[in-house]
Amino acid sequence: MDADIGLVLPSREVVMWGGGEMDGLLDAAERAERDGFDSVWVGESPLARPRPDPLLVLAALAARTRRVRLGTAVLLPLLRHPLTLAHGLATLDRLAGGRLVVGLAPGADVPGTHAELAAVDRPSGRRVGDLMDTVARWRELWKGEVRPGPVRPEGPPLWLGAQGPRMLALTGERFDGWMPFSPTPEHYARGLASVRGAAAAAGRDPGALVAAAYVTVAVDDDPARAAGALDEYMTAYYGQPASVMSRIQACHAGTLSSAADWIGSYVAAGASHVLVRFASTGLTGYPPAARELRERLAAR
């Protein structure tokens, strides 16, 4: 397959089903590297959907891996001060030998986002503008104020995980990559065309932006069991069934073969890096089907 494949680690799941114990999470990253995955990812949410601090987890993974890229999917920069976060990201990038990828977002317009921002005394009425100000400040700090600086003078790659006309335009104009939840390959292709068009209009090379896609799969030899697993997982994770979540996220339930074909449809739509999350209640370590799915994708 002509695309990199990343594994979304079960950082939320270790809180939901693992009592916060993280050995399985760290072991999963090592196994993902051995099995040929190109990247591993953790998310952020201290209150709405609690999980371990992503920067601390990735710092641990920087010491336990050598090849895979280490990413946030996604970091919520508005929960932290721009200076301290720029310093932390630069340090983490150094620890990882330049393997850090910062997927980030302003946070959705939902009660959980507003509650988290209120908890750090941050207004939530202009999240996009505040995010752009934060990113601009990071880049200034990385050019000389923060020491040690990141491996690249301009900082680690920044991939925006968001949709909507304004966000698509900003991605093309100012970011290094795009990482949405597009619910269908067709929706993804339309968004990617908008991102690349905005990049070209801004005088940037559209082909230089990484086109990533975040997808969720439930796999089983029995498609009906896979569908049940996806529904159970989405309901536990988001409080909404799969029938609702599939309207806003890329979700698939089926066999390993059908999952590989479905992921391939996003690659055909333009994705060059696919982040795969396995939907399985009780999962706190390496997904049992991860290696075989990676092998099937590699053979395509």
C-alpha positions in Angstrom: 0.0 0.0 0.0 1.3 3.4 -1.0 0.7 5.0 2.4 2.1 5.0 5.9 0.0 3.2 8.5 -0.1 4.4 12.1 -1.6 2.8 15.2 -3.7 4.8 17.6 -2.7 3.5 21.1 -5.5 2.8 23.6 -4.6 5.7 25.9 -8.3 6.5 26.7 -9.0 2.8 27.1 -6.4 2.2 29.8 -8.4 4.6 32.0 -11.8 3.1 31.0 -10.8 -0.5 31.3 -7.3 -0.8 32.7 -7.4 1.2 36.0 -4.9 3.6 34.6 -2.1 1.1 34.4 0.1 1.9 31.4 2.5 -1.0 30.9 0.3 -2.5 28.2 0.2 0.9 26.4 4.0 1.2 26.3 4.4 -2.4 25.3 1.9 -1.9 22.5 4.0 0.9 21.0 7.1 -1.4 21.0 5.1 -4.2 19.3 3.7 -1.8 16.7 7.2 -0.8 15.8 8.3 -4.4 15.5 5.3 -5.2 13.3 6.0 -2.5 10.8 3.7 0.3 11.8 5.1 3.7 10.8 3.7 5.7 13.7 2.0 5.5 17.0 -0.5 8.1 18.4 -2.1 9.2 21.7 -4.8 11.7 22.4 -5.5 14.4 25.0 -8.4 15.1 27.3 -7.9 15.5 31.0 -11.5 15.8 32.0 -14.0 15.1 29.2 -12.6 11.8 28.2 -9.7 11.3 30.7 -6.4 9.6 29.7 -2.7 9.9 30.5 -0.9 13.1 29.6 0.1 12.6 26.0 3.5 14.4 26.2 4.6 12.3 29.1 3.5 9.1 27.4 5.3 10.0 24.2 8.5 10.9 26.2 8.4 7.3 27.6 7.9 6.0 24.1 10.8 8.0 22.8 13.0 5.9 25.1 11.4 2.6 24.1 11.3 3.0 20.3 13.7 3.9 17.7 12.0 4.2 14.3 8.3 4.9 14.5 7.0 8.5 14.5 5.4 9.6 17.7 2.2 11.7 17.4 -0.6 13.4 19.2 -4.1 12.7 17.8 -4.9 15.2 18.9 -3.2 17.7 21.3 -5.5 20.5 22.7 -3.0 23.4 22.9 -5.5 25.8 24.5 -5.4 23.8 27.7 -1.7 24.9 28.2 0.3 28.0 28.2 2.0 28.6 24.8 5.5 29.1 26.3 5.5 26.0 28.5 4.0 23.9 25.8 6.5 25.1 23.2 9.2 24.2 25.6 7.8 20.8 26.3 7.2 20.0 22.6 10.8 21.0 21.7 12.2 18.9 24.5 10.0 15.9 23.5 11.1 16.3 19.8 14.8 16.2 21.0 14.1 13.1 23.1 12.5 11.4 20.0 15.3 12.4 17.7 13.0 14.5 15.5 10.2 11.8 15.3 7.5 13.9 16.9 4.4 14.9 14.9 2.0 17.3 16.6 -1.6 16.6 15.6 -3.7 19.4 17.1 -7.1 20.9 17.2 -9.0 23.8 18.8 -11.5 21.4 20.3 -15.1 20.8 19.2 -18.0 23.0 20.1 -19.3 20.6 22.7 -19.9 20.8 26.5 -16.7 18.7 27.3 -14.5 21.2 25.4 -16.1 24.2 27.1 -15.7 22.5 30.6 -12.0 21.8 30.0 -11.2 25.3 28.9 -13.2 26.8 31.8 -11.1 24.6 34.1 -7.9 26.4 33.0 -9.6 29.8 32.9 -9.5 29.9 29.1 -12.5 31.4 27.2 -13.9 29.2 24.6 -15.6 31.7 22.3 -12.7 32.2 19.9 -11.0 28.8 19.9 -9.8 28.9 16.3 -8.2 32.4 16.6 -6.6 31.5 19.9 -5.2 28.3 18.4 -3.7 30.2 15.5 -2.1 32.7 17.9 -0.7 29.9 19.9 0.9 28.2 16.8 2.4 31.5 15.7 3.9 32.0 19.1 5.3 28.5 19.1 7.1 29.1 15.9 8.6 32.4 17.2 9.8 30.6 20.3 11.3 27.7 18.4 13.3 30.1 16.3 15.5 31.1 19.2 13.8 31.9 22.5 13.3 28.3 23.6 16.4 26.2 24.4 17.0 23.4 23.6 15.1 24.0 20.4 13.4 21.3 18.4 15.3 19.2 15.9 14.1 21.3 13.0 14.4 25.1 13.4 10.8 25.5 12.4 9.6 22.9 14.9 8.0 19.5 14.5 5.4 19.0 11.8 2.0 20.4 12.8 -1.1 18.5 11.4 -4.5 20.1 11.9 -7.3 17.8 12.9 -10.4 19.7 11.9 -13.0 20.2 9.2 -15.3 23.0 7.9 -14.4 25.6 5.3 -12.4 27.9 7.5 -10.4 25.1 9.0 -9.7 23.6 5.6 -8.4 26.9 4.4 -6.2 27.4 7.4 -4.8 23.9 7.0 -3.7 24.6 3.4 -2.3 28.1 4.3 -0.4 27.4 7.5 0.0 23.8 8.5 2.2 20.8 7.5 -0.6 18.2 7.3 -4.3 17.5 7.6 -5.8 14.8 9.9 -9.6 14.7 9.9 -12.3 12.3 11.0 -13.9 12.3 7.5 -16.8 9.8 7.7 -16.5 8.6 4.0 -13.7 8.5 1.4 -15.8 10.9 -0.7 -16.0 13.4 2.1 -12.3 13.0 2.6 -11.5 13.6 -1.0 -13.6 16.8 -1.1 -11.9 18.1 2.0 -8.4 17.3 0.7 -9.2 19.1 -2.5 -10.1 22.2 -0.5 -6.9 22.0 1.6 -4.7 21.7 -1.5 -6.5 24.5 -3.2 -5.9 26.8 -0.2 -2.3 25.8 -0.2 -1.9 26.6 -3.9 -3.7 30.0 -3.4 -1.3 30.8 -0.6 1.8 30.1 -2.8 2.6 26.8 -1.1 3.3 23.4 -2.6 0.0 21.4 -2.2 1.9 18.2 -2.5 4.1 19.0 0.5 1.2 18.8 2.9 0.7 15.4 4.5 -2.8 14.0 3.9 -3.6 11.9 6.9 -6.8 10.1 7.9 -8.0 8.9 11.3 -10.1 5.8 11.0 -11.7 3.3 13.5 -12.2 -0.4 12.8 -13.8 -3.3 14.5 -12.7 -6.7 13.1 -14.0 -10.2 13.5 -14.4 -13.2 11.3 -18.1 -12.7 11.8 -19.2 -9.3 10.4 -22.2 -9.3 12.8 -20.0 -9.7 15.8 -17.7 -6.9 14.4 -20.7 -4.6 14.1 -21.8 -5.4 17.6 -18.3 -4.7 18.9 -18.1 -1.3 17.1 -21.5 -0.3 18.5 -20.5 -1.4 22.1 -17.2 0.5 21.8 -18.7 3.7 20.5 -21.5 3.7 23.1 -18.9 3.2 25.9 -16.5 5.8 24.5 -18.8 8.6 23.3 -22.2 7.8 24.7 -23.6 7.4 21.2 -24.1 4.3 19.1 -22.1 3.5 16.0 -25.1 4.5 13.8 -24.7 8.0 15.1 -20.9 8.2 15.3 -20.4 6.9 11.8 -22.1 10.0 10.4 -19.2 12.1 11.7 -16.3 9.7 12.0 -14.7 7.1 9.7 -15.9 3.8 11.2 -15.9 0.3 9.8 -17.0 -3.1 11.1 -16.2 -6.3 9.3 -13.5 -8.9 8.5 -9.8 -8.2 8.3 -10.1 -8.3 4.5 -13.0 -5.9 4.3 -11.2 -3.5 6.8 -8.1 -3.5 4.6 -10.2 -2.8 1.5 -12.0 0.0 3.3 -8.8 1.6 4.5 -7.5 1.3 1.0 -10.5 3.4 -0.2 -9.1 6.3 1.9 -5.7 5.9 0.4 -7.4 5.9 -3.1 -9.0 9.2 -2.0 -5.6 10.7 -1.4 -4.6 9.7 2.1 -0.8 9.2 2.5 -0.9 8.4 6.2 -3.7 6.5 7.8 -4.1 6.3 11.6 -5.9 3.2 12.7 -7.8 2.9 15.9 -9.2 -0.6 16.9 -12.6 -0.5 18.5 -12.7 -3.2 21.2 -14.1 -2.8 24.7 -11.6 -4.0 27.3 -8.6 -3.2 25.1 -5.7 -1.8 27.1 -2.7 -3.0 25.1 -1.8 -4.2 21.6 -4.9 -5.0 19.5 -4.9 -8.8 18.6 -5.6 -8.1 15.0 -3.1 -5.3 14.5 -0.2 -7.3 13.1 -2.4 -9.1 10.5 -4.1 -6.0 9.4 -0.8 -4.3 8.9 0.5 -7.2 6.9 -2.6 -7.2 4.7 -2.2 -3.5 4.1 1.5 -3.9 3.3 0.6 -6.6 0.7 -1.9 -4.4 -1.2 
